[in-house]
């Protein structure tokens, strides 16, 4: 985390747009505009990174036949919703809230009118105690965010609704609860709740009811109302805030994607998938904090999975190619992390599947009790695993075997606390709250498919808390993310993948400071020594015989142009004086050791080197040597065959003599 992945992704997108054409088109401008929007709404300051991506994204940039950008599409992964309601000391909530607060403090008309209560002193923003970032002007960033939103089509009333919802989320976080004589939750400030409801496009009476109660249907069909305590109401409030913000984020991604299809009609939008594309993947970095919870588990599982894909692509497939092409090669051993990946996703005992199982089991126990059962089940399922152990009580770690577990990742051991796992893993609000959100008058909250979601919420109305007991159809964040990640890996396997390995130079986020031990550890943990060994001693540059044959045969002498493809390539390299130790001929491809050789061959297309007298002499000499060696090989084979034939005849005579002797006796 904090090594520069997001910044590199931004630079790559800028490069692709710059190379596409001399003057930026609307599609390119919107592509570049989408990035700061996603950063404002999806990035935050953490202890290790001032602009940490709290989600993953895959940006596909499509090109037409003239190699110009025709469209783009953005896919996002696992927004960290919990950051909205809680973040550690020294960290911040999402950038957009501090931008809005700065705009409101500066008297910005949009912020002052639609989010007058936005302030860094709001409960959701003040918890980290870090309202600002050195060198960052939140007011200027807000103005830039508004400009980019307008560029991708979020303007006018749509933009005003986005600001209203942001202000409404902050006001919702200010709502506190007390308990009446019956122990039932009541909001302490009704006008504040009303302002939050209006900003979020909800009926205040319905919001009041849904935050304080829920309807439950018993097995016999009886319907009754359960009243929340003050703590339960606060939990429902935070769940609603997280759901609203996630929907707002997803709606902005949809809006950006719609704008990025500029120039493509509705009938042709599906055909974009058939075009050529370059995709940039910016995924969250490996994390290990003082307390690691559900979010870190999924983030590090993602890193483990992609590290496995990296090793398979670079090391395993490379060596398999050498074997198939019959290249002389000393096998390279490397640490395969497939067992660590299986620890998470193997069915049915993988950690993610066990979390799914415990989300479905009805229970009258508290979440904490069920989470302890889940933890014990994880330990029991992986007893003896070298990748999972129980936490050891020591200074700075008070967890025991019921409270968490340690996973040995490729980048190091991480201790996870299972407290809050089940709640964070639940994908749904309780039915009434979900129905309330789906019926919001704000399009950016209800989403485009709000009607179908509302129907689904009505169908589930009366069912117990979806956190547990939802039956076989219970949706969870963990399994949804696992399916998303598997789909991403399939995309990577179907494309030509290139990797940018971002290395963090120091832990202080300081310029011109390199911590050698930190850099070395990152390189070793990421498998770079094996990759560099492979690249140094292997043959990283290769080209199919047919491609070289088609390019150079018209420029070769007539005597050489008649040769068979593989023999022609061998003669070409000899004529050009390429040392034999710098290449190997496979079955279908030419393999070069080191870089720069293909550039040298490409440069020959614009020269007459093959027609020079020196090259002609070398070609003739090589053809004579080739024929002589072929004749010598044939002679050796003939001699060996003759010897074997003679030995066979002698053996036959001996066998015949032995049979005669036996008969004579």
PEBELGI-V664285 format. One record per helix or strand of 3 or more residues. SS is the DSSP state (~ for helix, > for strand). FROM is the first residue (numbers start at 1). LEN is the number of residues. If there is no record, write none. Layout:
ss:from:len
SS:FROM:LEN
SS:FROM:LEN
This chain:
ss:from:len
~:5:16
~:26:17
>:56:8
>:69:9
~:81:4
~:95:11
~:109:6
~:123:4
~:138:14
~:156:19
>:177:3
>:185:3
~:190:11
~:204:9
>:213:5
>:223:5
~:230:31
~:266:9
>:276:7
~:294:31
~:338:8
~:351:10
~:367:15
>:404:6
>:412:6
~:421:5
~:431:8
~:443:4
~:450:11
~:471:3
~:477:17
~:516:10
~:528:10
>:541:4
~:545:11
~:558:4
~:565:11
~:580:3
>:583:3
>:589:4
~:597:10
~:609:3
~:613:52
